[in-house]
Amino acid sequence: MAQSSHPKLPSVLPSIPAIQDVETTPEQVNAGLARVTNPTETPIYICAMQSCYRLFPSKERLMQHRKRDHDSEDEEDIITWNE
Ligand SMILES: [Zn+2]
């Protein structure tokens, strides 16, 4: 069904230096490596705690990581377009 509102991510995300892609061939690019997706097809949950910025496919996975790696069950500092 149609989304009730447009997906949203923060307009500013942390940046890192870009690295040149030396592996992708012109054939792969022309075959269509990239496509438009949406929150239902591609859930995105980013741990924004302590400049972590690891990406997870579900909130459950993010919270498992957070408990293990940050020793926290805090549900703040999550960047997502799914909620
Ligand atoms: Zn984290």
PDB file of the backbone (N, CA, C, O) and the ligand in Angstrom, with CONECT records:
HET     ZN  A 101       1
ATOM      1  N   MET A   1       0.836  -1.189   0.000  1.00  0.00           N
ATOM      2  CA  MET A   1       0.000   0.000   0.000  1.00  0.00           C
ATOM      3  C   MET A   1       0.873   1.242   0.000  1.00  0.00           C
ATOM      4  O   MET A   1       2.073   1.167   0.264  1.00  0.00           O
ATOM      5  N   ALA A   2       0.282   2.359  -0.290  1.00  0.00           N
ATOM      6  CA  ALA A   2       1.054   3.606  -0.361  1.00  0.00           C
ATOM      7  C   ALA A   2       1.546   4.010   1.028  1.00  0.00           C
ATOM      8  O   ALA A   2       0.866   3.806   2.034  1.00  0.00           O
ATOM      9  N   GLN A   3       2.720   4.577   1.050  1.00  0.00           N
ATOM     10  CA  GLN A   3       3.249   5.102   2.305  1.00  0.00           C
ATOM     11  C   GLN A   3       2.409   6.304   2.731  1.00  0.00           C
ATOM     12  O   GLN A   3       2.015   7.121   1.899  1.00  0.00           O
ATOM     13  N   SER A   4       2.141   6.405   4.021  1.00  0.00           N
ATOM     14  CA  SER A   4       1.331   7.520   4.493  1.00  0.00           C
ATOM     15  C   SER A   4       2.145   8.812   4.531  1.00  0.00           C
ATOM     16  O   SER A   4       1.574   9.903   4.511  1.00  0.00           O
ATOM     17  N   SER A   5       3.470   8.698   4.585  1.00  0.00           N
ATOM     18  CA  SER A   5       4.308   9.894   4.537  1.00  0.00           C
ATOM     19  C   SER A   5       5.618   9.531   3.850  1.00  0.00           C
ATOM     20  O   SER A   5       5.966   8.355   3.746  1.00  0.00           O
ATOM     21  N   HIS A   6       6.334  10.534   3.387  1.00  0.00           N
ATOM     22  CA  HIS A   6       7.594  10.268   2.718  1.00  0.00           C
ATOM     23  C   HIS A   6       8.628   9.778   3.720  1.00  0.00           C
ATOM     24  O   HIS A   6       8.657  10.243   4.859  1.00  0.00           O
ATOM     25  N   PRO A   7       9.488   8.831   3.298  1.00  0.00           N
ATOM     26  CA  PRO A   7      10.556   8.393   4.189  1.00  0.00           C
ATOM     27  C   PRO A   7      11.476   9.551   4.531  1.00  0.00           C
ATOM     28  O   PRO A   7      11.717  10.434   3.708  1.00  0.00           O
ATOM     29  N   LYS A   8      11.984   9.537   5.750  1.00  0.00           N
ATOM     30  CA  LYS A   8      12.832  10.646   6.184  1.00  0.00           C
ATOM     31  C   LYS A   8      14.135  10.132   6.788  1.00  0.00           C
ATOM     32  O   LYS A   8      14.126   9.201   7.593  1.00  0.00           O
ATOM     33  N   LEU A   9      15.222  10.721   6.409  1.00  0.00           N
ATOM     34  CA  LEU A   9      16.498  10.558   7.086  1.00  0.00           C
ATOM     35  C   LEU A   9      16.984  11.958   7.414  1.00  0.00           C
ATOM     36  O   LEU A   9      16.556  12.920   6.777  1.00  0.00           O
ATOM     37  N   PRO A  10      17.863  12.094   8.388  1.00  0.00           N
ATOM     38  CA  PRO A  10      18.404  13.421   8.674  1.00  0.00           C
ATOM     39  C   PRO A  10      19.057  14.005   7.424  1.00  0.00           C
ATOM     40  O   PRO A  10      19.647  13.271   6.631  1.00  0.00           O
ATOM     41  N   SER A  11      18.955  15.320   7.247  1.00  0.00           N
ATOM     42  CA  SER A  11      19.530  15.935   6.064  1.00  0.00           C
ATOM     43  C   SER A  11      21.049  15.957   6.141  1.00  0.00           C
ATOM     44  O   SER A  11      21.719  16.091   5.117  1.00  0.00           O
ATOM     45  N   VAL A  12      21.593  15.827   7.330  1.00  0.00           N
ATOM     46  CA  VAL A  12      23.046  15.788   7.477  1.00  0.00           C
ATOM     47  C   VAL A  12      23.427  14.486   8.168  1.00  0.00           C
ATOM     48  O   VAL A  12      22.972  14.202   9.276  1.00  0.00           O
ATOM     49  N   LEU A  13      24.257  13.707   7.510  1.00  0.00           N
ATOM     50  CA  LEU A  13      24.791  12.487   8.105  1.00  0.00           C
ATOM     51  C   LEU A  13      26.301  12.626   8.215  1.00  0.00           C
ATOM     52  O   LEU A  13      26.911  13.377   7.455  1.00  0.00           O
ATOM     53  N   PRO A  14      26.906  11.910   9.151  1.00  0.00           N
ATOM     54  CA  PRO A  14      28.364  12.013   9.293  1.00  0.00           C
ATOM     55  C   PRO A  14      29.054  11.581   8.002  1.00  0.00           C
ATOM     56  O   PRO A  14      28.614  10.645   7.335  1.00  0.00           O
ATOM     57  N   SER A  15      30.127  12.264   7.662  1.00  0.00           N
ATOM     58  CA  SER A  15      30.824  11.956   6.421  1.00  0.00           C
ATOM     59  C   SER A  15      32.150  11.268   6.693  1.00  0.00           C
ATOM     60  O   SER A  15      32.763  11.458   7.743  1.00  0.00           O
ATOM     61  N   ILE A  16      32.582  10.462   5.726  1.00  0.00           N
ATOM     62  CA  ILE A  16      33.925   9.891   5.759  1.00  0.00           C
ATOM     63  C   ILE A  16      34.514  10.079   4.373  1.00  0.00           C
ATOM     64  O   ILE A  16      33.770  10.238   3.404  1.00  0.00           O
ATOM     65  N   PRO A  17      35.837  10.063   4.260  1.00  0.00           N
ATOM     66  CA  PRO A  17      36.440  10.233   2.932  1.00  0.00           C
ATOM     67  C   PRO A  17      35.968   9.137   1.978  1.00  0.00           C
ATOM     68  O   PRO A  17      35.884   7.970   2.361  1.00  0.00           O
ATOM     69  N   ALA A  18      35.662   9.512   0.749  1.00  0.00           N
ATOM     70  CA  ALA A  18      35.249   8.542  -0.255  1.00  0.00           C
ATOM     71  C   ALA A  18      36.464   7.787  -0.785  1.00  0.00           C
ATOM     72  O   ALA A  18      37.558   8.341  -0.896  1.00  0.00           O
ATOM     73  N   ILE A  19      36.252   6.512  -1.110  1.00  0.00           N
ATOM     74  CA  ILE A  19      37.328   5.691  -1.669  1.00  0.00           C
ATOM     75  C   ILE A  19      36.934   5.293  -3.082  1.00  0.00           C
ATOM     76  O   ILE A  19      35.794   4.900  -3.330  1.00  0.00           O
ATOM     77  N   GLN A  20      37.877   5.396  -4.001  1.00  0.00           N
ATOM     78  CA  GLN A  20      37.565   5.073  -5.386  1.00  0.00           C
ATOM     79  C   GLN A  20      37.226   3.596  -5.534  1.00  0.00           C
ATOM     80  O   GLN A  20      37.906   2.732  -4.978  1.00  0.00           O
ATOM     81  N   ASP A  21      36.173   3.318  -6.285  1.00  0.00           N
ATOM     82  CA  ASP A  21      35.773   1.948  -6.575  1.00  0.00           C
ATOM     83  C   ASP A  21      36.599   1.446  -7.754  1.00  0.00           C
ATOM     84  O   ASP A  21      36.400   1.877  -8.890  1.00  0.00           O
ATOM     85  N   VAL A  22      37.535   0.528  -7.474  1.00  0.00           N
ATOM     86  CA  VAL A  22      38.401   0.009  -8.541  1.00  0.00           C
ATOM     87  C   VAL A  22      38.002  -1.404  -8.945  1.00  0.00           C
ATOM     88  O   VAL A  22      38.714  -2.054  -9.710  1.00  0.00           O
ATOM     89  N   GLU A  23      36.863  -1.887  -8.436  1.00  0.00           N
ATOM     90  CA  GLU A  23      36.460  -3.263  -8.709  1.00  0.00           C
ATOM     91  C   GLU A  23      35.273  -3.376  -9.657  1.00  0.00           C
ATOM     92  O   GLU A  23      35.173  -4.346 -10.408  1.00  0.00           O
ATOM     93  N   THR A  24      34.376  -2.400  -9.632  1.00  0.00           N
ATOM     94  CA  THR A  24      33.168  -2.495 -10.449  1.00  0.00           C
ATOM     95  C   THR A  24      33.489  -2.222 -11.906  1.00  0.00           C
ATOM     96  O   THR A  24      34.152  -1.239 -12.236  1.00  0.00           O
ATOM     97  N   THR A  25      33.015  -3.098 -12.771  1.00  0.00           N
ATOM     98  CA  THR A  25      33.276  -2.949 -14.206  1.00  0.00           C
ATOM     99  C   THR A  25      32.160  -2.142 -14.863  1.00  0.00           C
ATOM    100  O   THR A  25      31.050  -2.071 -14.335  1.00  0.00           O
ATOM    101  N   PRO A  26      32.452  -1.525 -16.028  1.00  0.00           N
ATOM    102  CA  PRO A  26      31.393  -0.800 -16.760  1.00  0.00           C
ATOM    103  C   PRO A  26      30.204  -1.700 -17.062  1.00  0.00           C
ATOM    104  O   PRO A  26      29.064  -1.236 -17.072  1.00  0.00           O
ATOM    105  N   GLU A  27      30.457  -2.995 -17.312  1.00  0.00           N
ATOM    106  CA  GLU A  27      29.364  -3.920 -17.596  1.00  0.00           C
ATOM    107  C   GLU A  27      28.430  -4.046 -16.387  1.00  0.00           C
ATOM    108  O   GLU A  27      27.208  -4.078 -16.532  1.00  0.00           O
ATOM    109  N   GLN A  28      29.021  -4.115 -15.208  1.00  0.00           N
ATOM    110  CA  GLN A  28      28.208  -4.227 -13.991  1.00  0.00           C
ATOM    111  C   GLN A  28      27.368  -2.965 -13.775  1.00  0.00           C
ATOM    112  O   GLN A  28      26.200  -3.035 -13.390  1.00  0.00           O
ATOM    113  N   VAL A  29      27.994  -1.811 -14.033  1.00  0.00           N
ATOM    114  CA  VAL A  29      27.252  -0.556 -13.870  1.00  0.00           C
ATOM    115  C   VAL A  29      26.081  -0.519 -14.838  1.00  0.00           C
ATOM    116  O   VAL A  29      24.965  -0.161 -14.461  1.00  0.00           O
ATOM    117  N   ASN A  30      26.338  -0.892 -16.094  1.00  0.00           N
ATOM    118  CA  ASN A  30      25.284  -0.848 -17.100  1.00  0.00           C
ATOM    119  C   ASN A  30      24.191  -1.880 -16.831  1.00  0.00           C
ATOM    120  O   ASN A  30      23.053  -1.709 -17.267  1.00  0.00           O
ATOM    121  N   ALA A  31      24.538  -2.959 -16.107  1.00  0.00           N
ATOM    122  CA  ALA A  31      23.542  -3.979 -15.809  1.00  0.00           C
ATOM    123  C   ALA A  31      22.600  -3.528 -14.696  1.00  0.00           C
ATOM    124  O   ALA A  31      21.596  -4.181 -14.414  1.00  0.00           O
ATOM    125  N   GLY A  32      22.941  -2.397 -14.064  1.00  0.00           N
ATOM    126  CA  GLY A  32      22.037  -1.868 -13.053  1.00  0.00           C
ATOM    127  C   GLY A  32      22.340  -2.377 -11.663  1.00  0.00           C
ATOM    128  O   GLY A  32      21.600  -3.201 -11.125  1.00  0.00           O
ATOM    129  N   LEU A  33      23.416  -1.897 -11.078  1.00  0.00           N
ATOM    130  CA  LEU A  33      23.761  -2.303  -9.720  1.00  0.00           C
ATOM    131  C   LEU A  33      22.864  -1.615  -8.699  1.00  0.00           C
ATOM    132  O   LEU A  33      22.536  -2.192  -7.662  1.00  0.00           O
ATOM    133  N   ALA A  34      22.480  -0.410  -8.990  1.00  0.00           N
ATOM    134  CA  ALA A  34      21.738   0.389  -8.007  1.00  0.00           C
ATOM    135  C   ALA A  34      20.286   0.536  -8.439  1.00  0.00           C
ATOM    136  O   ALA A  34      19.965   0.485  -9.626  1.00  0.00           O
ATOM    137  N   ARG A  35      19.425   0.717  -7.458  1.00  0.00           N
ATOM    138  CA  ARG A  35      18.033   0.989  -7.777  1.00  0.00           C
ATOM    139  C   ARG A  35      17.413   1.730  -6.610  1.00  0.00           C
ATOM    140  O   ARG A  35      17.953   1.746  -5.503  1.00  0.00           O
ATOM    141  N   VAL A  36      16.296   2.328  -6.871  1.00  0.00           N
ATOM    142  CA  VAL A  36      15.572   3.031  -5.809  1.00  0.00           C
ATOM    143  C   VAL A  36      14.887   2.007  -4.916  1.00  0.00           C
ATOM    144  O   VAL A  36      14.309   1.034  -5.399  1.00  0.00           O
ATOM    145  N   THR A  37      14.958   2.237  -3.614  1.00  0.00           N
ATOM    146  CA  THR A  37      14.285   1.342  -2.688  1.00  0.00           C
ATOM    147  C   THR A  37      13.449   2.164  -1.732  1.00  0.00           C
ATOM    148  O   THR A  37      13.331   3.379  -1.886  1.00  0.00           O
ATOM    149  N   ASN A  38      12.871   1.507  -0.753  1.00  0.00           N
ATOM    150  CA  ASN A  38      12.027   2.207   0.215  1.00  0.00           C
ATOM    151  C   ASN A  38      12.151   1.521   1.571  1.00  0.00           C
ATOM    152  O   ASN A  38      12.719   0.432   1.663  1.00  0.00           O
ATOM    153  N   PRO A  39      11.626   2.146   2.623  1.00  0.00           N
ATOM    154  CA  PRO A  39      11.816   1.584   3.974  1.00  0.00           C
ATOM    155  C   PRO A  39      11.268   0.172   4.138  1.00  0.00           C
ATOM    156  O   PRO A  39      11.795  -0.604   4.935  1.00  0.00           O
ATOM    157  N   THR A  40      10.216  -0.175   3.395  1.00  0.00           N
ATOM    158  CA  THR A  40       9.654  -1.515   3.537  1.00  0.00           C
ATOM    159  C   THR A  40      10.573  -2.561   2.932  1.00  0.00           C
ATOM    160  O   THR A  40      10.783  -3.624   3.517  1.00  0.00           O
ATOM    161  N   GLU A  41      11.124  -2.261   1.756  1.00  0.00           N
ATOM    162  CA  GLU A  41      12.026  -3.207   1.096  1.00  0.00           C
ATOM    163  C   GLU A  41      13.387  -3.262   1.770  1.00  0.00           C
ATOM    164  O   GLU A  41      14.005  -4.324   1.847  1.00  0.00           O
ATOM    165  N   THR A  42      13.857  -2.112   2.261  1.00  0.00           N
ATOM    166  CA  THR A  42      15.204  -2.015   2.806  1.00  0.00           C
ATOM    167  C   THR A  42      15.184  -1.280   4.140  1.00  0.00           C
ATOM    168  O   THR A  42      15.463  -0.083   4.206  1.00  0.00           O
ATOM    169  N   PRO A  43      14.850  -2.011   5.205  1.00  0.00           N
ATOM    170  CA  PRO A  43      14.888  -1.368   6.523  1.00  0.00           C
ATOM    171  C   PRO A  43      16.308  -0.941   6.866  1.00  0.00           C
ATOM    172  O   PRO A  43      17.261  -1.680   6.619  1.00  0.00           O
ATOM    173  N   ILE A  44      16.446   0.243   7.431  1.00  0.00           N
ATOM    174  CA  ILE A  44      17.759   0.769   7.803  1.00  0.00           C
ATOM    175  C   ILE A  44      17.704   1.272   9.236  1.00  0.00           C
ATOM    176  O   ILE A  44      16.894   2.131   9.583  1.00  0.00           O
ATOM    177  N   TYR A  45      18.579   0.720  10.054  1.00  0.00           N
ATOM    178  CA  TYR A  45      18.710   1.200  11.432  1.00  0.00           C
ATOM    179  C   TYR A  45      20.191   1.457  11.688  1.00  0.00           C
ATOM    180  O   TYR A  45      21.009   0.541  11.609  1.00  0.00           O
ATOM    181  N   ILE A  46      20.532   2.705  11.993  1.00  0.00           N
ATOM    182  CA  ILE A  46      21.924   3.082  12.205  1.00  0.00           C
ATOM    183  C   ILE A  46      22.123   3.419  13.678  1.00  0.00           C
ATOM    184  O   ILE A  46      21.382   4.216  14.252  1.00  0.00           O
ATOM    185  N   CYS A  47      23.139   2.798  14.280  1.00  0.00           N
ATOM    186  CA  CYS A  47      23.485   3.087  15.671  1.00  0.00           C
ATOM    187  C   CYS A  47      24.286   4.384  15.713  1.00  0.00           C
ATOM    188  O   CYS A  47      25.441   4.419  15.288  1.00  0.00           O
ATOM    189  N   ALA A  48      23.673   5.446  16.227  1.00  0.00           N
ATOM    190  CA  ALA A  48      24.344   6.753  16.246  1.00  0.00           C
ATOM    191  C   ALA A  48      24.959   7.042  17.606  1.00  0.00           C
ATOM    192  O   ALA A  48      25.239   8.194  17.936  1.00  0.00           O
ATOM    193  N   MET A  49      25.164   6.011  18.378  1.00  0.00           N
ATOM    194  CA  MET A  49      25.737   6.199  19.713  1.00  0.00           C
ATOM    195  C   MET A  49      27.260   6.284  19.621  1.00  0.00           C
ATOM    196  O   MET A  49      27.884   5.453  18.961  1.00  0.00           O
ATOM    197  N   GLN A  50      27.842   7.245  20.252  1.00  0.00           N
ATOM    198  CA  GLN A  50      29.302   7.366  20.376  1.00  0.00           C
ATOM    199  C   GLN A  50      30.004   7.277  19.019  1.00  0.00           C
ATOM    200  O   GLN A  50      31.016   6.588  18.884  1.00  0.00           O
ATOM    201  N   SER A  51      29.462   7.978  18.012  1.00  0.00           N
ATOM    202  CA  SER A  51      30.065   7.976  16.675  1.00  0.00           C
ATOM    203  C   SER A  51      30.274   6.565  16.124  1.00  0.00           C
ATOM    204  O   SER A  51      31.258   6.299  15.435  1.00  0.00           O
ATOM    205  N   CYS A  52      29.351   5.680  16.430  1.00  0.00           N
ATOM    206  CA  CYS A  52      29.450   4.277  15.997  1.00  0.00           C
ATOM    207  C   CYS A  52      29.047   4.156  14.523  1.00  0.00           C
ATOM    208  O   CYS A  52      29.851   3.760  13.680  1.00  0.00           O
ATOM    209  N   TYR A  53      27.789   4.501  14.227  1.00  0.00           N
ATOM    210  CA  TYR A  53      27.240   4.530  12.856  1.00  0.00           C
ATOM    211  C   TYR A  53      27.312   3.192  12.143  1.00  0.00           C
ATOM    212  O   TYR A  53      27.502   3.144  10.927  1.00  0.00           O
ATOM    213  N   ARG A  54      27.160   2.100  12.890  1.00  0.00           N
ATOM    214  CA  ARG A  54      27.008   0.799  12.232  1.00  0.00           C
ATOM    215  C   ARG A  54      25.557   0.658  11.759  1.00  0.00           C
ATOM    216  O   ARG A  54      24.630   1.209  12.352  1.00  0.00           O
ATOM    217  N   LEU A  55      25.401  -0.085  10.691  1.00  0.00           N
ATOM    218  CA  LEU A  55      24.109  -0.229  10.029  1.00  0.00           C
ATOM    219  C   LEU A  55      23.519  -1.611  10.307  1.00  0.00           C
ATOM    220  O   LEU A  55      24.222  -2.619  10.236  1.00  0.00           O
ATOM    221  N   PHE A  56      22.219  -1.649  10.624  1.00  0.00           N
ATOM    222  CA  PHE A  56      21.547  -2.918  10.905  1.00  0.00           C
ATOM    223  C   PHE A  56      20.226  -2.996  10.161  1.00  0.00           C
ATOM    224  O   PHE A  56      19.623  -1.972   9.841  1.00  0.00           O
ATOM    225  N   PRO A  57      19.769  -4.241   9.879  1.00  0.00           N
ATOM    226  CA  PRO A  57      18.525  -4.411   9.124  1.00  0.00           C
ATOM    227  C   PRO A  57      17.279  -4.400  10.002  1.00  0.00           C
ATOM    228  O   PRO A  57      16.164  -4.422   9.481  1.00  0.00           O
ATOM    229  N   SER A  58      17.445  -4.368  11.318  1.00  0.00           N
ATOM    230  CA  SER A  58      16.268  -4.331  12.190  1.00  0.00           C
ATOM    231  C   SER A  58      16.649  -3.671  13.510  1.00  0.00           C
ATOM    232  O   SER A  58      17.821  -3.614  13.884  1.00  0.00           O
ATOM    233  N   LYS A  59      15.629  -3.174  14.203  1.00  0.00           N
ATOM    234  CA  LYS A  59      15.891  -2.574  15.508  1.00  0.00           C
ATOM    235  C   LYS A  59      16.366  -3.631  16.492  1.00  0.00           C
ATOM    236  O   LYS A  59      17.182  -3.346  17.369  1.00  0.00           O
ATOM    237  N   GLU A  60      15.855  -4.861  16.349  1.00  0.00           N
ATOM    238  CA  GLU A  60      16.278  -5.934  17.245  1.00  0.00           C
ATOM    239  C   GLU A  60      17.783  -6.186  17.129  1.00  0.00           C
ATOM    240  O   GLU A  60      18.484  -6.331  18.130  1.00  0.00           O
ATOM    241  N   ARG A  61      18.264  -6.235  15.871  1.00  0.00           N
ATOM    242  CA  ARG A  61      19.705  -6.462  15.657  1.00  0.00           C
ATOM    243  C   ARG A  61      20.522  -5.301  16.208  1.00  0.00           C
ATOM    244  O   ARG A  61      21.579  -5.503  16.807  1.00  0.00           O
ATOM    245  N   LEU A  62      20.025  -4.085  16.002  1.00  0.00           N
ATOM    246  CA  LEU A  62      20.742  -2.915  16.523  1.00  0.00           C
ATOM    247  C   LEU A  62      20.834  -2.971  18.041  1.00  0.00           C
ATOM    248  O   LEU A  62      21.885  -2.691  18.618  1.00  0.00           O
ATOM    249  N   MET A  63      19.721  -3.338  18.688  1.00  0.00           N
ATOM    250  CA  MET A  63      19.728  -3.359  20.149  1.00  0.00           C
ATOM    251  C   MET A  63      20.637  -4.469  20.680  1.00  0.00           C
ATOM    252  O   MET A  63      21.260  -4.312  21.730  1.00  0.00           O
ATOM    253  N   GLN A  64      20.717  -5.602  19.950  1.00  0.00           N
ATOM    254  CA  GLN A  64      21.664  -6.664  20.346  1.00  0.00           C
ATOM    255  C   GLN A  64      23.092  -6.138  20.295  1.00  0.00           C
ATOM    256  O   GLN A  64      23.876  -6.343  21.222  1.00  0.00           O
ATOM    257  N   HIS A  65      23.421  -5.455  19.192  1.00  0.00           N
ATOM    258  CA  HIS A  65      24.749  -4.848  19.040  1.00  0.00           C
ATOM    259  C   HIS A  65      25.007  -3.848  20.156  1.00  0.00           C
ATOM    260  O   HIS A  65      26.088  -3.817  20.744  1.00  0.00           O
ATOM    261  N   ARG A  66      23.996  -3.029  20.440  1.00  0.00           N
ATOM    262  CA  ARG A  66      24.173  -1.949  21.420  1.00  0.00           C
ATOM    263  C   ARG A  66      24.464  -2.517  22.799  1.00  0.00           C
ATOM    264  O   ARG A  66      25.318  -2.011  23.527  1.00  0.00           O
ATOM    265  N   LYS A  67      23.739  -3.580  23.147  1.00  0.00           N
ATOM    266  CA  LYS A  67      23.949  -4.197  24.460  1.00  0.00           C
ATOM    267  C   LYS A  67      25.354  -4.791  24.543  1.00  0.00           C
ATOM    268  O   LYS A  67      26.040  -4.658  25.556  1.00  0.00           O
ATOM    269  N   ARG A  68      25.771  -5.456  23.444  1.00  0.00           N
ATOM    270  CA  ARG A  68      27.064  -6.134  23.441  1.00  0.00           C
ATOM    271  C   ARG A  68      28.223  -5.142  23.358  1.00  0.00           C
ATOM    272  O   ARG A  68      29.191  -5.243  24.112  1.00  0.00           O
ATOM    273  N   ASP A  69      28.115  -4.173  22.429  1.00  0.00           N
ATOM    274  CA  ASP A  69      29.269  -3.324  22.146  1.00  0.00           C
ATOM    275  C   ASP A  69      29.279  -2.011  22.927  1.00  0.00           C
ATOM    276  O   ASP A  69      30.335  -1.407  23.116  1.00  0.00           O
ATOM    277  N   HIS A  70      28.102  -1.569  23.381  1.00  0.00           N
ATOM    278  CA  HIS A  70      28.062  -0.297  24.119  1.00  0.00           C
ATOM    279  C   HIS A  70      27.629  -0.502  25.564  1.00  0.00           C
ATOM    280  O   HIS A  70      27.610   0.448  26.346  1.00  0.00           O
ATOM    281  N   ASP A  71      27.278  -1.742  25.927  1.00  0.00           N
ATOM    282  CA  ASP A  71      26.777  -2.041  27.256  1.00  0.00           C
ATOM    283  C   ASP A  71      25.631  -1.102  27.619  1.00  0.00           C
ATOM    284  O   ASP A  71      25.602  -0.528  28.708  1.00  0.00           O
ATOM    285  N   SER A  72      24.673  -0.952  26.674  1.00  0.00           N
ATOM    286  CA  SER A  72      23.555  -0.029  26.868  1.00  0.00           C
ATOM    287  C   SER A  72      22.293  -0.603  26.247  1.00  0.00           C
ATOM    288  O   SER A  72      22.352  -1.277  25.219  1.00  0.00           O
ATOM    289  N   GLU A  73      21.146  -0.334  26.875  1.00  0.00           N
ATOM    290  CA  GLU A  73      19.859  -0.694  26.286  1.00  0.00           C
ATOM    291  C   GLU A  73      19.065   0.561  25.956  1.00  0.00           C
ATOM    292  O   GLU A  73      17.853   0.514  25.746  1.00  0.00           O
ATOM    293  N   ASP A  74      19.775   1.688  25.914  1.00  0.00           N
ATOM    294  CA  ASP A  74      19.183   2.972  25.563  1.00  0.00           C
ATOM    295  C   ASP A  74      18.638   2.924  24.138  1.00  0.00           C
ATOM    296  O   ASP A  74      19.332   2.460  23.233  1.00  0.00           O
ATOM    297  N   GLU A  75      17.412   3.393  23.922  1.00  0.00           N
ATOM    298  CA  GLU A  75      16.818   3.374  22.586  1.00  0.00           C
ATOM    299  C   GLU A  75      16.899   4.735  21.902  1.00  0.00           C
ATOM    300  O   GLU A  75      16.225   4.972  20.900  1.00  0.00           O
ATOM    301  N   GLU A  76      17.731   5.631  22.448  1.00  0.00           N
ATOM    302  CA  GLU A  76      17.962   6.921  21.794  1.00  0.00           C
ATOM    303  C   GLU A  76      19.066   6.756  20.749  1.00  0.00           C
ATOM    304  O   GLU A  76      19.680   5.694  20.639  1.00  0.00           O
ATOM    305  N   ASP A  77      19.306   7.824  19.984  1.00  0.00           N
ATOM    306  CA  ASP A  77      20.422   7.857  19.036  1.00  0.00           C
ATOM    307  C   ASP A  77      20.345   6.726  18.006  1.00  0.00           C
ATOM    308  O   ASP A  77      21.344   6.064  17.724  1.00  0.00           O
ATOM    309  N   ILE A  78      19.164   6.514  17.456  1.00  0.00           N
ATOM    310  CA  ILE A  78      18.976   5.579  16.347  1.00  0.00           C
ATOM    311  C   ILE A  78      18.530   6.369  15.124  1.00  0.00           C
ATOM    312  O   ILE A  78      17.532   7.088  15.172  1.00  0.00           O
ATOM    313  N   ILE A  79      19.264   6.234  14.043  1.00  0.00           N
ATOM    314  CA  ILE A  79      18.878   6.888  12.780  1.00  0.00           C
ATOM    315  C   ILE A  79      18.172   5.847  11.924  1.00  0.00           C
ATOM    316  O   ILE A  79      18.749   4.808  11.602  1.00  0.00           O
ATOM    317  N   THR A  80      16.927   6.123  11.558  1.00  0.00           N
ATOM    318  CA  THR A  80      16.169   5.158  10.767  1.00  0.00           C
ATOM    319  C   THR A  80      15.137   5.877   9.922  1.00  0.00           C
ATOM    320  O   THR A  80      14.741   6.999  10.237  1.00  0.00           O
ATOM    321  N   TRP A  81      14.705   5.240   8.859  1.00  0.00           N
ATOM    322  CA  TRP A  81      13.574   5.782   8.106  1.00  0.00           C
ATOM    323  C   TRP A  81      12.370   4.872   8.259  1.00  0.00           C
ATOM    324  O   TRP A  81      11.395   5.004   7.520  1.00  0.00           O
ATOM    325  N   ASN A  82      12.429   3.942   9.218  1.00  0.00           N
ATOM    326  CA  ASN A  82      11.344   2.971   9.402  1.00  0.00           C
ATOM    327  C   ASN A  82      10.376   3.317  10.522  1.00  0.00           C
ATOM    328  O   ASN A  82       9.377   2.620  10.700  1.00  0.00           O
ATOM    329  N   GLU A  83      10.640   4.362  11.275  1.00  0.00           N
ATOM    330  CA  GLU A  83       9.726   4.691  12.377  1.00  0.00           C
ATOM    331  C   GLU A  83       9.302   6.142  12.296  1.00  0.00           C
ATOM    332  O   GLU A  83       8.533   6.609  13.137  1.00  0.00           O
TER     333      GLU A  83
HETATM  334 ZN    ZN A 101      26.864   1.123  18.014  1.00  0.00          ZN2+
END
